[in-house]
Every structure is written in C-alpha cells, then in structure tokens.
Amino acid sequence: MQIPIQIAFHGIDKSDAVENKIRERVDKLEQYSDRITSCRVVVESHHKSHSNMNTNAAPFHVTIHLAVPGEDLVVRRDPKEIKSHEDIQIALRDSFETMERRLKDYNQKIKHIDRRQEAQLVED
C-alpha cells in the first residue's frame, strides 16, 4: 500500500485491540491485491454509552474506503437489524467480508480487461 492505513473512531473511544484487528484484516485484503494504494476505516457509534464495547451499546457503523487504480471501493455497514452489529467484532467481520468480495470482483474485472487488451494486441 502506498499510503499508510488510516483508522478513525467516531463516537467511541479508540481501542488498540480493535485497531489491531482492523490492521490484520487490511493485511488480509492486501493478499488479494497488490494494487491497493490506500485504505481508510471509520468505526462509529451514533449513541455513545458509558461502556461502548458492551452489547447494550448502540450498533456500530463501519465504513471502509479502499483506493485501487481506476476505482474507489467503498463499504458502508449501517445495520438494518439493531442486534446484528451491537458487537464491534461482528460489525468488522461483516464489513471486511463484504470488502473482500468487492476486491475479488475488482480483480476479476481487471483480469477481463487485461485479456481483452491482449487479444486486441494480437489482432493488430
């Protein structure tokens, strides 16, 4: 990655454990593509509670912005079911799994474009 990962917490206290988990997941994304130029992850809770890591807190919203050549891949996980993202680990897991699928789709698209360009060069 050309630019170091950016991690932001809004409405919740910064957590080293969560930040480390995010870094691990971004490292995993980099295994799927060496074309990633930057990554920004925002974890937020709109309703701050006294203990923001417990299951009685408001749901967590996770946004992942991945820059790759020619495209910006963005995942925004705003939970529709309140209970689905009350655990920050589940919110991160779901968000990164979605980004992993989007990155794989991007890679397929790039391979398809590369093959078309190769075919055009052979024809010329």
N, C-alpha and C positions, 0 to 999 in steps of 0.2 A: 504494500500500500504506500502510495507516495506521501500522503498526509496522515499524521498520526490520528488514531481513532478519537472522536470527541464523545464524551459521555456527560449528559446533563440530568440533574434531578430537579423536578419542579413540584413543589407542594409536599415534598417528603425530604427527610434527612438523607444526606449522602451515606451510602453503605459500601464499605470496602468489599464485603462478600458479594454484593450484587454487582459491583463494578468488575470484580474478578470473573464472575460468571459471564458477564457481557463480553469481556475480553476473550474468554475461552470460546464463546460462540462465534465471535468475529473471526478468530483464528481458524475455526472450522469452515467458515464461509470462504476464507482465503484458499482453502484446499480445493475448492470447486472452481476457482477462477483466479488467475494471476493478473487479471485486467482491472481489479478494483483499485480505484485511485483515492477514494476517501470514504469514510463511514462516520455517521453521526447517529447516536442513540439517545433518545429522550425518554425518561421514565417519569411519569407524573401521576399524582392523585389530586383530584379536584377538591376533595374534602379532607383536610388534614385532621387526623385523630391524635389522641395522646400517645398511642403506640402504633406507629404507621406500618409495622410489619406483621400485625396480627390479622386474624381472619375476620375480625369485626370492622376493619377499616373499609373505606370506600374502595371501589375497584381501581386497579392500576391501568393506566393507559400507556402503551409503549409505541413509540414511533422510531422506525429505523430508516435512515436515508443512506443509500449506497450509490456512490457515483462510479459508473463504468463508462468506457468510451462510447459516446453517442447516445447515452441514456442515463437517466436517474431512476433507480429502483427505490420505491417507497412503500413501506408497510406501516399502516396505522391500525393499531388494535384498540378500538374503543368497544369494550364488551357490551353486547346486547343483553346478555343474561348477567345480572348483577353478580351472582355467585361464581360465575365462570372465571373471573380474574381477580378475586379477592386475595389470592396468593400470588405474590410477586414472581415466584419461580414459574408458576403456570403461565402467567402473562408473558414472561420472557420466552419460555419454551414455545408457546403458540406463535409468537411474533417471529422468532428466528426460524421456525419450521416453515412458515409462510415465505420468509425471505429466501430460504434455501430453495424452495420450489421456483420462485421468481428468477433466481440466479441461474438455476438449471435451464429454465425456459430461455433466458437470455443467451446462454451458451449454445443451445440448440439453434437459435436464430442466427447467431454469428457463424456457426458451422455451415448452416444452409447458405448464407450469403457468401462465405468463402468458397464453397463448392460451385456456386453459380458463377463467381468471378473466374475460377479456374477453368470452367467449361467455356466461358467466353474467350479466354486467352487461347485455348486450344483451337477454337473455331476460327479465330483471327489468324 
